[in-house]
Amino acid sequence: MRQSFAQWLGDQTGRDDEIGEFARRTLEQGDLPEHGNKAIFDGFFETTRNQPAYERAWAEFEAIPNPGGARSES
């Protein structure tokens, strides 16, 4: 099952780059939609100053064939 963007973003919080910073800031706010397609998240971020970082994060999320699908349950 494909990970949602919100779940994927949660996995990025440990990164030491723009995406990691964006993930930490966004998740700290606590109002990120749990699920939805790009239109849902576009609407969520369209009025924030995070738009450029969001676009880069979404592009990276979409570039992964099946984010979270290769996880092993150990």
C-alpha atoms as one frame of an Amber mdcrd trajectory, in Angstrom:
protein
   0.000   0.000   0.000   1.315   3.410  -0.962   2.224   5.784   1.821   0.341
   9.070   1.977   2.232  12.323   1.499   1.716  13.114   5.197   3.228   9.758
   6.219   6.120  10.204   3.806   6.720  13.712   5.138   6.851  12.325   8.668
   9.655  10.018   7.556  11.661  13.010   6.283  11.982  14.872   9.604  15.453
  13.476  10.288  16.925  14.884   7.095  19.408  17.731   7.298  18.194  19.619
   4.254  15.353  21.839   3.064  12.894  18.938   2.887  13.705  17.876   6.446
  13.242  21.427   7.715   9.988  21.752   5.792   8.760  18.431   7.229   9.561
  19.424  10.806   7.915  22.864  10.458   4.828  21.446   8.788   4.303  18.609
  11.248   4.806  20.921  14.240   1.744  22.881  13.103  -0.376  19.754  13.558
  -3.017  20.527  10.934  -1.635  18.671   7.908  -4.260  16.528   6.130  -3.574
  12.821   6.745  -4.579  11.765   3.228  -5.375  13.326  -0.085  -4.137  13.876
  -3.584  -2.002  16.744  -4.835  -5.029  19.035  -5.171  -5.757  18.662  -1.443
  -2.179  19.515  -0.484  -1.943  22.288  -3.096  -4.909  23.928  -1.405  -3.391
  23.441   2.027  -0.053  25.046   1.108  -1.168  27.673  -1.433  -1.390  30.493
   1.099   1.772  29.672   3.029   5.326  30.782   2.581   6.219  27.078   2.354
   5.022  26.730  -1.243   8.482  26.298  -2.880   9.599  23.695  -0.323   6.265
  21.917  -0.651   6.626  21.710  -4.433  10.099  20.192  -4.083   8.901  17.734
  -1.431   5.895  16.685  -3.533   8.099  16.152  -6.597  10.418  13.935  -4.558
   7.452  12.037  -3.074   5.984  11.435  -6.536   9.350  10.309  -7.947   9.434
   7.326  -5.597   7.651   4.415  -7.333   5.994   3.172  -4.151   6.945   5.222
  -1.065   6.837   2.985   1.974   5.977  -0.096  -0.037   9.367  -1.701   0.354
   9.375  -1.515   4.129   9.897  -4.737   5.984   7.993  -5.477   9.143  10.654
  -6.554  11.619
